[in-house]
Every structure is written in structure tokens, then in C-alpha cells.
Amino acid sequence: MSGDIVARIEALVPFPNRGHKRPDLTSRTLRFTVLHDYLIAYAPEERPLWVVAVTHGRRSPRVMAAILRGRE
């Protein structure tokens, strides 16, 4: 599974705006992509691409929002 996550992140590098925004989780300019049961949060404007969090998609949205706030 970790190899799949790394491959997804590597695929985002040339097209960082490919992911979607989640205003329900953060007001920051982060983008999100889903891989299987995981949600990957990243900063598309950072070079190199900055992955903020990789969490299981079944986490509560409130927990995910708290994790993202802690990484500002």
C-alpha cells in the first residue's frame, strides 16, 4: 500500500492542481486526492510538493480538520 501512496504522490508532482479542494476541512490552499481508503492532503504551490497528511478516509472530518490545523 505504501508504494501505491508514493506513486500517487509522484504522479501529482507534474500536475499539482489535479486534486480537489476541501473547504469543509480547511480554508488553506491545500488540495486533496483519494487513493483506496486514504486521503492525501498536499500543498500544490510548494516546490517540492509538500504532503501535509495521509490519513484513512474513515476518520471523522473533524479529526482531519484538527490534524490539518496542527500542521499550519
N, C-alpha and C positions, 0 to 999 in steps of 0.2 A: 504494500500500500504506500509506503513512504516514497518509493520510486515513482509511483503514479503522481504523487503530490509534487515532487520535484519536477517531473516532466511537464505538469500543468503550469507551474510557475515559470519554467524556462520558455514555454510557449507564449506566455504573456509578455515577455520582455520586448519583442518587436512590435507588439500591439497592446500597449498598456491600458488603453481606454476601452478595451473589449469587454471588460467586466461591467457589472451594473452597480448603481448607487443604492444605498440602503438608508434613506433619511430616517427610517424608524429606529435605526441603531446609532447613527452618528451624523452630526452636521459637517464633519470634516470631509475633505475631498477624496475620501477613500473609495475604492472600487472593490467589488466582491465577485467571486466566482465559486461555483459549486462543483465538487468532484465527489461522486458517490455520496457518502453521508457527511462530507466535510465542507465547511465554509472557509474560504481563504479570503482574508482581508488584506489589501495592499494599497500602497500609496503610488498611484500611476505617474506622478510627476517627479518622483525621486529617481536618481541615477546613481548607482544601480538600483533596480526596482527594490523597494523596501516592503517586505512581507511583515505586516503588523501582527497577524494572528492566523492560526489554523485551528479551528475548533470543530467539534462534532456538531452537525446540523440540528440535532435534537436538543441542544442546550436551549434554555429559556432565552428569548430575545433580551430580557432584562439583564441576564448574566452576561451575555455577549456585549451589550452596551456598556456594562461596567468594566469589562475587560478592555474594551477599546478606550474608554476614558482613562484608564490607568496607564495607557501607553502613549499618551499625548506628549 
